[in-house]
Amino acid sequence: MRYPITQAYRLLSPRLLTLITTVNLKNGINAAPADFVSPASFNPPIVIVSLTPGIRTYKNIKETNEFVINILPRQYLDQILRCAARYPEGINKLEIVGLKWYSSSIVKPPRIKEANIWLECRALEEKRVGDHFAIFGEVLAAEVRDEIIKEGEVDLAKVSPVLHLIKDNFAVDYKIIKHKRYDYK
Ligand SMILES: Cc1cc2nc3c(=O)[nH]c(=O)nc-3n(C[C@H](O)[C@H](O)[C@H](O)COP(=O)(O)O)c2cc1C
């Protein structure tokens, strides 16, 4: 079967679901799920996050140049997806969805407490890529929760990340599940 080329990105699945934290110029905290997230360079350590220009996360990164990639375990899938709903400026979505946060080690955007993995990043540059902007972020600090380390290496079973497949289909612990999306009307 031929697949529509504008939907071809869906065939690059599953993608790791992350929650990106940013702040605005008044240090107001924001969080949004993103799965267009990819490693791009070992050394220096650079990642790419591809964002639609209309969202607050993009605006905050433009203003402050910093973001944190948080990887939360499967039990927080509902909270992660609730952060995709739009709220007025000044509302901290983490408070609304019931996630906690604490200060990062280098950047202003906070880390989410419930996450197992945190990458603190500084935006180096951006490139317009069609209807998205690819943000190139240098990783300034990376930390994993001690409990997810087994024999000196990250134990992915303990990380229990959520993977996004298509629309409301997600994979957790190698099982495909459906979960309501809050960014759809
Ligand atoms: C599973 C999932 C993955 C998403 N991935 C991205 C992404 O990679 N890039 C993006 O710009 N938006 C992505 N979004 C949409 C944003 O999270 C959504 O537009 C959100 O409202 C942005 O919030 P903000 O305006 O507070 O930044 C995704 C949403 C969901 C539910």
The ligand as a Tripos MOL2 file, in Angstrom:
@<TRIPOS>MOLECULE
LIG
   31    33     1     0     0
SMALL
NO_CHARGES

@<TRIPOS>ATOM
      1 C1          2.7710   12.6200   21.8370 C.3       1 LIG1
      2 C2          3.0200   14.0520   21.4490 C.ar      1 LIG1
      3 C3          4.2050   14.4090   20.8290 C.ar      1 LIG1
      4 C4          4.4300   15.7390   20.4500 C.ar      1 LIG1
      5 N1          5.6190   16.0560   19.8410 N.ar      1 LIG1
      6 C5          5.8420   17.3450   19.4700 C.ar      1 LIG1
      7 C6          7.0850   17.7100   18.8700 C.ar      1 LIG1
      8 O1          8.0140   16.9070   18.7490 O.2       1 LIG1
      9 N2          7.2360   19.0070   18.4750 N.ar      1 LIG1
     10 C7          6.2450   19.9360   18.6480 C.ar      1 LIG1
     11 O2          6.4280   21.1040   18.2610 O.2       1 LIG1
     12 N3          5.0690   19.6270   19.2460 N.ar      1 LIG1
     13 C8          4.8580   18.3530   19.6650 C.ar      1 LIG1
     14 N4          3.6830   18.0280   20.2840 N.ar      1 LIG1
     15 C9          2.6410   19.0540   20.4450 C.3       1 LIG1
     16 C10         2.9220   19.9870   21.6320 C.3       1 LIG1
     17 O3          3.1900   19.2710   22.8190 O.3       1 LIG1
     18 C11         1.6740   20.8650   21.8450 C.3       1 LIG1
     19 O4          1.5260   21.7120   20.7200 O.3       1 LIG1
     20 C12         1.7040   21.6910   23.1130 C.3       1 LIG1
     21 O5          0.4490   22.3270   23.2800 O.3       1 LIG1
     22 C13         2.7810   22.7550   23.1220 C.3       1 LIG1
     23 O6          2.7070   23.4060   24.3550 O.3       1 LIG1
     24 P1          3.3160   24.8510   24.6180 P.3       1 LIG1
     25 O7          2.5530   25.8440   23.7370 O.co2     1 LIG1
     26 O8          3.0810   25.0770   26.0600 O.co2     1 LIG1
     27 O9          4.7550   24.7580   24.2530 O.co2     1 LIG1
     28 C14         3.4390   16.7200   20.6900 C.ar      1 LIG1
     29 C15         2.2640   16.3580   21.3500 C.ar      1 LIG1
     30 C16         2.0450   15.0480   21.7320 C.ar      1 LIG1
     31 C17         0.7910   14.6780   22.4510 C.3       1 LIG1
@<TRIPOS>BOND
     1     1     2 1
     2     2     3 ar
     3     2    30 ar
     4     3     4 ar
     5     4     5 ar
     6     4    28 ar
     7     5     6 ar
     8     6     7 ar
     9     6    13 1
    10     7     8 2
    11     7     9 ar
    12     9    10 ar
    13    10    11 2
    14    10    12 ar
    15    12    13 ar
    16    13    14 ar
    17    14    15 1
    18    14    28 ar
    19    15    16 1
    20    16    17 1
    21    16    18 1
    22    18    19 1
    23    18    20 1
    24    20    21 1
    25    20    22 1
    26    22    23 1
    27    23    24 1
    28    24    25 2
    29    24    26 1
    30    24    27 1
    31    28    29 ar
    32    29    30 ar
    33    30    31 1
@<TRIPOS>SUBSTRUCTURE
     1 LIG1         1 GROUP 0 **** ****
